[in-house]
Amino acid sequence: MRSLMMVSSEDLETHAGHLLSSRAEEFHACELIHVNALPNLRATITQQPAREAMDIYIFGSVVGAAVLLAILISFYILYQHSRRTRRRLVMEGLDGYFQGDVPADQLGKRIRELAGRHFMRGAELYSLVIAAFQSAVDARLGHKTLSEQDEKKLLSLLAALKKEFGLTDFYRIKASD
């Protein structure tokens, strides 16, 4: 059987205090030996976390910049694609108009649905109208001369289209300034 030993609380505190103080002295002695023996090691140890934090920050910044650049490039590609699609649809509508398939009011409504306000007021619409008119003239002309009736018909179509979109002759306006 085991015998129970009675120990006072003072004895426990004294024994624990000696035990802790001897461990602390050993630890402190080891620290002094290591730090004094290798002073450059201490400097390296203290600089290492800062260097790793800076590397992580730089890496995160580079990755963030790359992601932002990829997003901007994708928005630009999407914008250009929608612009080309809108331009192609407007050209198809204009070609159909000059062939006599679509009246001017229906074409105007369709183009207003396709294109925004900025497109309708810009020089791009004017250039598309003139390009469609020129291709209609070239298609009818071929290698022969246009009759006066064909010429009047095309010019009246162009005038109706200019009236529908509120287009003016830019060259006349620029010359009068």
Secondary structure as UniProt FT lines:
FT   HELIX           9..37
FT   HELIX           39..98
FT   TURN            99..100
FT   HELIX           104..114
FT   HELIX           117..121
FT   HELIX           123..141
FT   TURN            142..143
FT   HELIX           148..165
FT   HELIX           170..176
//
